[in-house]
Amino acid sequence: MILEALGSVLLGLALSWAALRRLADRLPAQRVVYPAGTLGALFGAYLTHTALGSGHLPATLLGAALVAAVALSLLIRPRTRRLRRSAAV
């Protein structure tokens, strides 16, 4: 159980770092992204561990990665676009 929790925290931090590196302009501040990825991974590990039971470390880490990715995807803002209005408006 300790390895699952530690692995999921490290996985959440790695996914948060990768998301910030790739989508820095579309994500909020780092102080929001890192906890969201970490807590998402911990919740995913808890959820997967509860569903499968102990002894399924790879599946638990996969569930942690999936839920962390979903939590991070909820933070992504749309690209800023200028609204073009016609002259008649």
DSSP file (Angstrom, degrees, kcal/mol; ACC not computed):
  #  RESIDUE AA STRUCTURE BP1 BP2  ACC     N-H-->O    O-->H-N    N-H-->O    O-->H-N    TCO  KAPPA ALPHA  PHI   PSI    X-CA   Y-CA   Z-CA
    1    1 A M     >        0   0    0      0, 0.0     4,-2.2     0, 0.0     5,-0.2   0.000 360.0 360.0 360.0 -38.1    0.0    0.0    0.0
    2    2 A I  H  >  +     0   0    0      1,-0.2     4,-2.8     2,-0.2     5,-0.2   0.905 360.0  50.4 -65.4 -41.1    2.9    2.4    0.8
    3    3 A L  H  > S+     0   0    0      1,-0.2     4,-2.7     2,-0.2     5,-0.2   0.879 109.4  51.4 -65.1 -37.4    4.4    1.7   -2.6
    4    4 A E  H  > S+     0   0    0      2,-0.2     4,-2.2     1,-0.2    -2,-0.2   0.926 113.0  44.7 -63.9 -44.6    1.1    2.3   -4.4
    5    5 A A  H  X S+     0   0    0     -4,-2.2     4,-2.2     2,-0.2    -2,-0.2   0.932 116.6  44.7 -67.0 -45.9    0.7    5.7   -2.6
    6    6 A L  H  X S+     0   0    0     -4,-2.8     4,-2.3     1,-0.2     5,-0.2   0.914 114.8  49.1 -65.0 -42.8    4.4    6.7   -3.2
    7    7 A G  H  X S+     0   0    0     -4,-2.7     4,-2.2    -5,-0.2    -1,-0.2   0.886 111.2  49.3 -63.9 -39.1    4.3    5.6   -6.8
    8    8 A S  H  X S+     0   0    0     -4,-2.2     4,-2.6    -5,-0.2    -1,-0.2   0.876 110.0  51.1 -70.6 -36.3    1.0    7.4   -7.4
    9    9 A V  H  X S+     0   0    0     -4,-2.2     4,-2.4     2,-0.2    -2,-0.2   0.942 112.7  45.8 -63.3 -46.7    2.3   10.7   -5.9
   10   10 A L  H  X S+     0   0    0     -4,-2.3     4,-2.3     1,-0.2    -2,-0.2   0.887 113.3  50.3 -63.7 -38.3    5.5   10.5   -8.0
   11   11 A L  H  X S+     0   0    0     -4,-2.2     4,-2.4     2,-0.2    -1,-0.2   0.902 110.4  49.5 -65.8 -41.9    3.3    9.7  -11.1
   12   12 A G  H  X S+     0   0    0     -4,-2.6     4,-2.1     2,-0.2    -2,-0.2   0.894 111.7  48.6 -64.1 -40.7    1.0   12.7  -10.4
   13   13 A L  H  X S+     0   0    0     -4,-2.4     4,-2.4     2,-0.2    -2,-0.2   0.896 111.6  49.8 -66.0 -39.7    4.0   15.0  -10.0
   14   14 A A  H  X S+     0   0    0     -4,-2.3     4,-2.4     2,-0.2    -2,-0.2   0.907 111.8  47.5 -66.2 -41.4    5.5   13.8  -13.2
   15   15 A L  H  X S+     0   0    0     -4,-2.4     4,-2.3     2,-0.2    -1,-0.2   0.880 112.1  50.5 -66.7 -37.1    2.3   14.2  -15.1
   16   16 A S  H  X S+     0   0    0     -4,-2.1     4,-2.5     2,-0.2     5,-0.2   0.920 110.9  48.7 -65.2 -43.5    1.8   17.7  -13.6
   17   17 A W  H  X S+     0   0    0     -4,-2.4     4,-2.3     1,-0.2    -2,-0.2   0.924 112.4  48.2 -61.9 -45.0    5.4   18.6  -14.6
   18   18 A A  H  X S+     0   0    0     -4,-2.4     4,-2.1     1,-0.2     5,-0.2   0.893 111.9  49.7 -64.4 -39.3    4.8   17.3  -18.2
   19   19 A A  H  X S+     0   0    0     -4,-2.3     4,-3.2     2,-0.2    -2,-0.2   0.911 111.9  47.9 -66.4 -41.4    1.5   19.2  -18.5
   20   20 A L  H  < S+     0   0    0     -4,-2.5     4,-0.4     1,-0.2    -2,-0.2   0.875 112.7  49.2 -66.3 -35.8    3.1   22.4  -17.3
   21   21 A R  H  < S+     0   0    0     -4,-2.3     3,-0.3    -5,-0.2    -2,-0.2   0.881 121.1  34.3 -70.0 -37.2    6.0   22.0  -19.7
   22   22 A R  H  < S+     0   0    0     -4,-2.1    -2,-0.2    -5,-0.2    -3,-0.2   0.853 132.6  25.2 -86.9 -37.5    3.7   21.3  -22.7
   23   23 A L  S >X S+     0   0    0     -4,-3.2     3,-1.2    -5,-0.2     4,-0.7  -0.233  71.3 138.8-124.5  42.7    0.7   23.5  -21.9
   24   24 A A  G >4 S+     0   0    0     -4,-0.4     3,-0.5     1,-0.3    -1,-0.1   0.833  73.8  52.6 -61.1 -34.0    2.1   26.3  -19.7
   25   25 A D  G 34 S+     0   0    0      1,-0.2    -1,-0.3    -3,-0.2    -2,-0.1   0.669 112.8  44.1 -77.2 -15.3    0.1   29.0  -21.4
   26   26 A R  G <4 S+     0   0    0     -3,-1.2    51,-3.0    -6,-0.1    -1,-0.2   0.393 102.2  75.9-110.1   2.1   -3.2   27.2  -21.0
   27   27 A L  S << S-     0   0    0     -4,-0.7    49,-0.1    -3,-0.5     3,-0.1  -0.791  79.0-114.3-111.4 155.8   -2.9   26.1  -17.4
   28   28 A P        -     0   0    0      0, 0.0    -1,-0.1     0, 0.0     5,-0.1   0.043  62.0 -46.4 -70.6-167.9   -3.2   28.1  -14.2
   29   29 A A    >>  -     0   0    0      1,-0.1     4,-1.7     3,-0.1     3,-1.7  -0.119  53.4-111.7 -62.9 157.7   -0.3   28.7  -11.8
   30   30 A Q  H 3> S+     0   0    0      1,-0.3     4,-2.2     2,-0.2    -1,-0.1   0.829 114.5  66.3 -59.6 -33.4    2.0   25.9  -10.7
   31   31 A R  H 34 S+     0   0    0      1,-0.2    -1,-0.3     2,-0.2    -2,-0.1   0.626 109.0  39.2 -68.4 -10.5    0.7   26.0   -7.2
   32   32 A V  H <> S+     0   0    0     -3,-1.7     4,-1.6     3,-0.1    -1,-0.2   0.763 114.5  51.2-100.0 -38.4   -2.7   24.8   -8.5
   33   33 A V  H  X S+     0   0    0     -4,-1.7     4,-2.5     2,-0.2     5,-0.2   0.921 106.1  51.8 -71.9 -45.8   -1.4   22.2  -11.1
   34   34 A Y  H  X S+     0   0    0     -4,-2.2     4,-2.3     1,-0.2     5,-0.2   0.931 113.1  43.2 -62.0 -47.3    1.0   20.2   -8.9
   35   35 A P  H  > S+     0   0    0      0, 0.0     4,-3.0     0, 0.0     5,-0.3   0.884 112.7  54.1 -65.1 -34.5   -1.5   19.6   -6.1
   36   36 A A  H  X S+     0   0    0     -4,-1.6     4,-2.1     2,-0.2    -2,-0.2   0.928 111.9  43.8 -64.9 -43.3   -4.3   18.8   -8.6
   37   37 A G  H  X S+     0   0    0     -4,-2.5     4,-2.1     2,-0.2    -1,-0.2   0.903 116.6  46.9 -66.2 -41.2   -2.1   16.2  -10.4
   38   38 A T  H  X S+     0   0    0     -4,-2.3     4,-2.4    -5,-0.2    -2,-0.2   0.936 115.1  44.1 -67.8 -46.7   -0.9   14.7   -7.1
   39   39 A L  H  X S+     0   0    0     -4,-3.0     4,-2.5     1,-0.2    -1,-0.2   0.862 112.4  53.7 -68.2 -34.4   -4.4   14.5   -5.5
   40   40 A G  H  X S+     0   0    0     -4,-2.1     4,-2.3    -5,-0.3    -1,-0.2   0.910 110.4  47.0 -63.5 -41.6   -5.9   13.1   -8.7
   41   41 A A  H  X S+     0   0    0     -4,-2.1     4,-2.5     2,-0.2    -2,-0.2   0.905 112.0  49.9 -67.4 -40.9   -3.3   10.4   -8.8
   42   42 A L  H  X S+     0   0    0     -4,-2.4     4,-2.4     2,-0.2    -2,-0.2   0.915 112.5  47.4 -63.3 -41.7   -3.8    9.5   -5.1
   43   43 A F  H  X S+     0   0    0     -4,-2.5     4,-2.8     2,-0.2    -2,-0.2   0.904 111.7  50.8 -66.1 -39.7   -7.6    9.4   -5.6
   44   44 A G  H  X S+     0   0    0     -4,-2.3     4,-2.5    20,-0.2     5,-0.2   0.888 110.9  48.5 -63.6 -39.4   -7.1    7.2   -8.7
   45   45 A A  H  X S+     0   0    0     -4,-2.5     4,-2.7     2,-0.2     5,-0.2   0.911 112.9  48.0 -66.4 -42.0   -4.8    4.8   -6.8
   46   46 A Y  H  X S+     0   0    0     -4,-2.4     4,-2.4     2,-0.2    -2,-0.2   0.928 113.6  47.4 -62.5 -45.2   -7.3    4.7   -3.9
   47   47 A L  H  X S+     0   0    0     -4,-2.8     4,-1.9     2,-0.2    -2,-0.2   0.921 115.7  43.7 -63.6 -45.1  -10.2    4.0   -6.3
   48   48 A T  H  X S+     0   0    0     -4,-2.5     4,-2.8     2,-0.2     5,-0.4   0.896 113.5  51.0 -68.8 -40.2   -8.4    1.3   -8.2
   49   49 A H  H  X S+     0   0    0     -4,-2.7     4,-2.3    -5,-0.2    -1,-0.2   0.892 111.0  49.2 -64.1 -38.7   -7.0   -0.3   -5.1
   50   50 A T  H  < S+     0   0    0     -4,-2.4    -1,-0.2    -5,-0.2    -2,-0.2   0.892 115.2  44.1 -66.6 -38.9  -10.5   -0.4   -3.6
   51   51 A A  H  < S+     0   0    0     -4,-1.9    -2,-0.2    -5,-0.2    -1,-0.2   0.895 127.8  25.9 -74.3 -40.2  -12.0   -1.9   -6.8
   52   52 A L  H  < S-     0   0    0     -4,-2.8    -3,-0.2     1,-0.2    -2,-0.2   0.751  98.9-136.3 -97.5 -26.7   -9.2   -4.5   -7.4
   53   53 A G    ><  -     0   0    0     -4,-2.3     3,-0.5    -5,-0.4    -1,-0.2  -0.391  43.3 -37.1  92.7-178.6   -7.8   -5.2   -4.0
   54   54 A S  T 3  S+     0   0    0      1,-0.2    -4,-0.0    -2,-0.1    -5,-0.0  -0.365 111.9  50.3 -79.5 160.3   -4.2   -5.5   -3.0
   55   55 A G  T 3  S+     0   0    0     -2,-0.1    -1,-0.2     1,-0.0     2,-0.2   0.542  79.2 100.1  93.1   8.0   -1.6   -7.1   -5.2
   56   56 A H    <>  +     0   0    0     -3,-0.5     4,-2.4     1,-0.2     5,-0.2  -0.497  36.2 154.0-121.9  61.9   -2.3   -5.3   -8.4
   57   57 A L  H  > S+     0   0    0      1,-0.2     4,-2.5     2,-0.2     5,-0.2   0.914  71.6  47.5 -61.5 -48.2    0.4   -2.6   -8.4
   58   58 A P  H  > S+     0   0    0      0, 0.0     4,-2.0     0, 0.0    -1,-0.2   0.913 114.8  46.6 -62.0 -39.8    0.6   -2.0  -12.2
   59   59 A A  H  > S+     0   0    0      2,-0.2     4,-2.4     1,-0.2    -2,-0.2   0.880 111.8  51.8 -68.1 -37.0   -3.1   -1.7  -12.5
   60   60 A T  H  X S+     0   0    0     -4,-2.4     4,-2.1     2,-0.2    -1,-0.2   0.909 110.7  47.3 -65.4 -42.1   -3.3    0.6   -9.5
   61   61 A L  H  X S+     0   0    0     -4,-2.5     4,-2.3     2,-0.2    -1,-0.2   0.855 110.6  52.9 -68.7 -33.6   -0.6    2.9  -11.0
   62   62 A L  H  X S+     0   0    0     -4,-2.0     4,-2.3    -5,-0.2    -2,-0.2   0.922 109.7  48.0 -65.3 -43.5   -2.4    2.8  -14.3
   63   63 A G  H  X S+     0   0    0     -4,-2.4     4,-2.2     1,-0.2     5,-0.2   0.880 111.0  51.9 -62.8 -38.0   -5.7    3.9  -12.6
   64   64 A A  H  X S+     0   0    0     -4,-2.1     4,-2.2   -20,-0.2   -20,-0.2   0.910 109.9  48.6 -64.1 -42.1   -3.7    6.6  -10.8
   65   65 A A  H  X S+     0   0    0     -4,-2.3     4,-2.2     2,-0.2    -2,-0.2   0.895 111.4  50.1 -65.8 -39.8   -2.3    7.9  -14.0
   66   66 A L  H  X S+     0   0    0     -4,-2.3     4,-1.9     2,-0.2    -2,-0.2   0.925 113.0  44.2 -66.2 -44.5   -5.7    8.0  -15.7
   67   67 A V  H  X S+     0   0    0     -4,-2.2     4,-2.4     2,-0.2    -1,-0.2   0.876 113.0  52.1 -70.6 -35.5   -7.4    9.9  -13.0
   68   68 A A  H  X S+     0   0    0     -4,-2.2     4,-2.4    -5,-0.2    -1,-0.2   0.900 109.0  50.7 -64.6 -40.0   -4.5   12.3  -12.6
   69   69 A A  H  X S+     0   0    0     -4,-2.2     4,-2.0     2,-0.2    -2,-0.2   0.888 110.9  48.7 -64.5 -38.4   -4.7   13.0  -16.4
   70   70 A V  H  X S+     0   0    0     -4,-1.9     4,-1.3     2,-0.2    -2,-0.2   0.914 110.9  50.3 -66.7 -42.4   -8.4   13.6  -16.1
   71   71 A A  H  < S+     0   0    0     -4,-2.4     4,-0.4     1,-0.2     3,-0.2   0.901 113.1  46.3 -63.2 -40.2   -7.9   16.0  -13.2
   72   72 A L  H >< S+     0   0    0     -4,-2.4     3,-1.2     1,-0.2     4,-0.5   0.849 106.7  58.0 -71.0 -33.2   -5.3   17.9  -15.1
   73   73 A S  H >< S+     0   0    0     -4,-2.0     3,-0.7     1,-0.3    -1,-0.2   0.790  97.8  61.7 -68.3 -24.9   -7.4   18.1  -18.2
   74   74 A L  T 3< S+     0   0    0     -4,-1.3    -1,-0.3     1,-0.2    -2,-0.2   0.691  99.6  56.4 -72.0 -16.9  -10.1   19.8  -16.2
   75   75 A L  T <  S+     0   0    0     -3,-1.2     2,-0.2    -4,-0.4    -1,-0.2   0.615  79.8 110.5 -87.6 -13.7   -7.7   22.7  -15.6
   76   76 A I    <   -     0   0    0     -3,-0.7   -49,-0.2    -4,-0.5   -50,-0.0  -0.449  57.2-150.7 -70.7 128.0   -6.9   23.4  -19.2
   77   77 A R        -     0   0    0    -51,-3.0     3,-0.1    -2,-0.2    -2,-0.1  -0.652  24.2-100.9 -93.0 152.8   -8.3   26.7  -20.4
   78   78 A P        -     0   0    0      0, 0.0    -1,-0.1     0, 0.0     2,-0.1  -0.323  47.0 -90.9 -68.0 157.0   -9.4   27.3  -24.0
   79   79 A R        -     0   0    0      1,-0.1     2,-0.4    -2,-0.0   -53,-0.1  -0.388  46.5-106.4 -65.6 145.0   -7.0   29.2  -26.2
   80   80 A T        -     0   0    0     -3,-0.1     2,-0.4    -2,-0.1    -1,-0.1  -0.593  42.1-176.2 -77.2 132.0   -7.6   32.9  -26.3
   81   81 A R        -     0   0    0     -2,-0.4     2,-0.4    -3,-0.0    -1,-0.0  -0.970  25.5-122.0-127.6 142.4   -9.3   34.1  -29.4
   82   82 A R        -     0   0    0     -2,-0.4     2,-0.6     1,-0.0    -2,-0.0  -0.681  25.9-128.5 -81.9 134.8  -10.1   37.6  -30.4
   83   83 A L        -     0   0    0     -2,-0.4     2,-0.6     2,-0.0    -1,-0.0  -0.744  21.4-153.1 -83.9 122.3  -13.7   38.1  -31.2
   84   84 A R        -     0   0    0     -2,-0.6     2,-0.4     0, 0.0    -1,-0.0  -0.849  11.2-168.9 -99.8 126.3  -14.1   39.8  -34.5
   85   85 A R        -     0   0    0     -2,-0.6     2,-0.1     1,-0.0    -2,-0.0  -0.879  22.0-116.8-113.5 146.0  -17.2   41.8  -35.0
   86   86 A S    >   -     0   0    0     -2,-0.4     3,-1.1     1,-0.1    -1,-0.0  -0.335  26.3-112.9 -75.3 162.8  -18.4   43.2  -38.2
   87   87 A A  T 3  S+     0   0    0      1,-0.2    -1,-0.1     2,-0.1    -2,-0.0   0.726 111.7  66.8 -68.2 -21.6  -18.6   46.9  -38.8
   88   88 A A  T 3         0   0    0      1,-0.2    -1,-0.2     0, 0.0    -2,-0.0   0.681 360.0 360.0 -75.6 -16.7  -22.4   46.8  -39.0
   89   89 A V    <         0   0    0     -3,-1.1    -1,-0.2     0, 0.0    -2,-0.1   0.475 360.0 360.0 -82.9 360.0  -22.7   45.8  -35.3
